[in-house]
Amino acid sequence: MFRKFKKIFLSALFVILPASHQICLASDLKDLQQKLETISKNFKGKIGVSLHHLKTDDRLDLLGNEKFPTGSTIKVAMLCAAMEKIEKGELNYYQKFALTEDDVGGGTGFLKKYQTGKQITLKELLHFMITASDNTATRMVLKAIGSDAVINDWLSRNNLKNTRLNVPYPVSEDVLKNDAAKSKLLEQYNQWGMGVSTPNEMRLLMEMIAAGRAVTPAASDEMHRILNHQYFDDGIAGQIPPSIVAASKSGVEKNSRSDIAIVHAPSGTYILAIYTKQAQDTRTVRENEQDSAIRSISRAVWQYYQPESKYSPPAGTEKFSTGPDW
């Protein structure tokens, strides 16, 4: 009798549930978990992953609550703090700022090629900071916002307790004159780089933007649009068809790579955050093990939720890949 009831119950379950749920039952999620664990096990270093499929409510993580260097993915928190100041009327989206010699930084970006004195709107700075990970724009945004303390305060108020920006700009005179303060600042930077967070918290930050809960619905909408225009798109986004919208931000440190994305897949939107640390392969080439692992994880998640999709990046796409502009 019990077996008959169980058979009827399970049959009814598959009739009632929509198709997207039928392929994503909890037992099936183990297959994806095993694939990601295999990628992690073969990786020479540590990999952290956080995944949430919003339609099915599937959740999966590997080292989700462990701290990782954020690289430039922390710039998404800076974007949120800037948007809050705009919404409060403390900054204007089209307010102009002059590029100074002190603002010009190395690494990625286009603004370092601009002439000093050039007037640049805050909108342009925020777009450059996110889409091209422009370090000069990032310095100018930090200066406009006020300090790293403003960003870290926003993170605390939004219950992102493990996420912190470690780079103040400009560095205050009090810090410059205080050897202990300078030592602490360097210690944090040497350990984590630009910022620190967990895969779960960075996934949650992107989820807040996707759901319209970051600052205001209007601010979230604009931030989502900015994230859609990513220049460095060969990580998570590079493993899904170009017809699918992916709002993403990547990051690079010497022993760490990261990528976070909102993927608007046919099966439903999912949020994916991938972080590495303590990596042995630190080459600044597309084939380095860190970037390869990020692509493998993204591909596994995409194929799991879209089993009917036959997409894979065409041969030759690697020559269009965007690497770090050191």
KAWO-V235096 format. One record per residue. RES is the residue in three letters. PSI is psi in degrees with one decimal (999 if undefined). Layout:
RES;PSI  RES;PSI
This chain:
MET;-45.0  PHE;-41.1  ARG;-39.4  LYS;-42.9  PHE;-43.3  LYS;-41.3  LYS;-42.9  ILE;-42.2  PHE;-45.7  LEU;-36.7  SER;-41.7  ALA;-36.3  LEU;-42.8  PHE;-25.4  VAL;-41.2  ILE;-41.4  LEU;141.3  PRO;162.3  ALA;-38.7  SER;-31.5  HIS;-32.0  GLN;-33.4  ILE;-0.3  CYS;35.3  LEU;156.0  ALA;-38.2  SER;-35.1  ASP;-29.7  LEU;-21.9  LYS;-32.0  ASP;-43.8  LEU;-41.8  GLN;-43.6  GLN;-38.5  LYS;-43.8  LEU;-36.5  GLU;-35.2  THR;-43.1  ILE;-45.1  SER;-42.2  LYS;-35.2  ASN;-6.6  PHE;134.8  LYS;82.1  GLY;-154.4  LYS;141.7  ILE;132.9  GLY;136.7  VAL;141.2  SER;127.6  LEU;136.0  HIS;117.0  HIS;114.8  LEU;-32.3  LYS;-44.0  THR;-16.0  ASP;22.7  ASP;137.3  ARG;138.1  LEU;139.4  ASP;152.3  LEU;120.3  LEU;38.9  GLY;-28.0  ASN;8.9  GLU;144.6  LYS;138.9  PHE;153.9  PRO;138.6  THR;-23.8  GLY;-145.0  SER;-2.1  THR;-19.7  ILE;-17.7  LYS;-20.9  VAL;-38.0  ALA;-38.1  MET;-39.5  LEU;-43.1  CYS;-44.0  ALA;-38.5  ALA;-41.8  MET;-35.6  GLU;-41.5  LYS;-35.1  ILE;-44.7  GLU;-30.5  LYS;-7.3  GLY;8.1  GLU;-22.6  LEU;158.1  ASN;136.5  TYR;-31.1  TYR;14.8  GLN;140.1  LYS;144.2  PHE;140.5  ALA;133.2  LEU;125.6  THR;165.7  GLU;-36.7  ASP;-25.6  ASP;-28.0  VAL;122.6  GLY;165.9  GLY;-170.4  GLY;-153.0  THR;157.9  GLY;165.1  PHE;-26.2  LEU;-23.7  LYS;-15.1  LYS;-5.6  TYR;157.0  GLN;139.0  THR;145.9  GLY;-14.6  LYS;133.5  GLN;125.7  ILE;131.7  THR;155.4  LEU;-36.7  LYS;-45.2  GLU;-42.6  LEU;-44.6  LEU;-39.7  HIS;-45.1  PHE;-41.9  MET;-40.3  ILE;-52.1  THR;-39.1  ALA;4.9  SER;38.9  ASP;117.9  ASN;-31.1  THR;-43.5  ALA;-38.1  THR;-43.4  ARG;-42.5  MET;-37.0  VAL;-44.3  LEU;-43.3  LYS;-38.8  ALA;-39.1  ILE;-40.6  GLY;-50.6  SER;170.9  ASP;-27.0  ALA;-33.6  VAL;-43.7  ILE;-44.8  ASN;-31.0  ASP;-42.5  TRP;-41.8  LEU;-43.0  SER;-44.3  ARG;-21.0  ASN;20.9  ASN;29.9  LEU;73.1  LYS;-24.8  ASN;0.1  THR;124.4  ARG;142.5  LEU;129.6  ASN;-1.6  VAL;106.1  PRO;144.5  TYR;129.5  PRO;153.6  VAL;128.6  SER;155.7  GLU;-33.7  ASP;-40.7  VAL;-42.9  LEU;-30.7  LYS;-6.4  ASN;108.8  ASP;-38.2  ALA;-42.2  ALA;-41.7  LYS;-40.0  SER;-41.2  LYS;-40.5  LEU;-44.6  LEU;-35.7  GLU;-45.3  GLN;-43.4  TYR;-41.9  ASN;-31.6  GLN;-42.3  TRP;-17.5  GLY;-144.2  MET;-36.9  GLY;173.1  VAL;144.5  SER;-172.0  THR;154.7  PRO;-39.4  ASN;-40.8  GLU;-38.3  MET;-33.9  ARG;-41.6  LEU;-38.7  LEU;-45.9  MET;-34.6  GLU;-37.6  MET;-41.1  ILE;-44.7  ALA;-33.5  ALA;-1.3  GLY;21.1  ARG;-1.7  ALA;110.4  VAL;-84.3  THR;162.9  PRO;-39.8  ALA;-42.3  ALA;-41.9  SER;-41.1  ASP;-45.8  GLU;-40.4  MET;-38.7  HIS;-41.6  ARG;-41.3  ILE;-45.0  LEU;-22.3  ASN;-17.9  HIS;39.9  GLN;130.3  TYR;-43.7  PHE;86.5  ASP;24.2  ASP;14.8  GLY;-109.1  ILE;-48.6  ALA;-27.9  GLY;-10.4  GLN;8.4  ILE;157.0  PRO;145.2  PRO;-14.9  SER;-10.8  ILE;130.8  VAL;127.8  ALA;118.1  ALA;115.8  SER;166.1  LYS;130.9  SER;169.0  GLY;153.5  VAL;130.4  GLU;170.7  LYS;-48.0  ASN;20.8  SER;143.8  ARG;156.0  SER;154.3  ASP;136.4  ILE;142.0  ALA;148.4  ILE;113.9  VAL;118.3  HIS;76.5  ALA;158.7  PRO;-32.6  SER;-10.8  GLY;156.6  THR;135.7  TYR;151.6  ILE;129.6  LEU;129.1  ALA;128.9  ILE;129.1  TYR;146.0  THR;159.0  LYS;164.3  GLN;32.2  ALA;140.9  GLN;-32.2  ASP;104.0  THR;17.3  ARG;142.5  THR;58.8  VAL;159.0  ARG;-32.3  GLU;2.5  ASN;152.3  GLU;-30.8  GLN;-52.1  ASP;-35.3  SER;-39.9  ALA;-40.8  ILE;-44.4  ARG;-40.0  SER;-41.3  ILE;-45.0  SER;-43.6  ARG;-40.9  ALA;-41.6  VAL;-45.6  TRP;-48.7  GLN;-31.0  TYR;-45.1  TYR;-17.1  GLN;66.3  PRO;-20.4  GLU;-14.5  SER;132.9  LYS;9.7  TYR;137.5  SER;148.5  PRO;129.0  PRO;154.4  ALA;134.7  GLY;-8.6  THR;-21.1  GLU;-26.7  LYS;-14.8  PHE;1.3  SER;141.0  THR;116.5  GLY;168.4  PRO;131.9  ASP;85.4  TRP;999
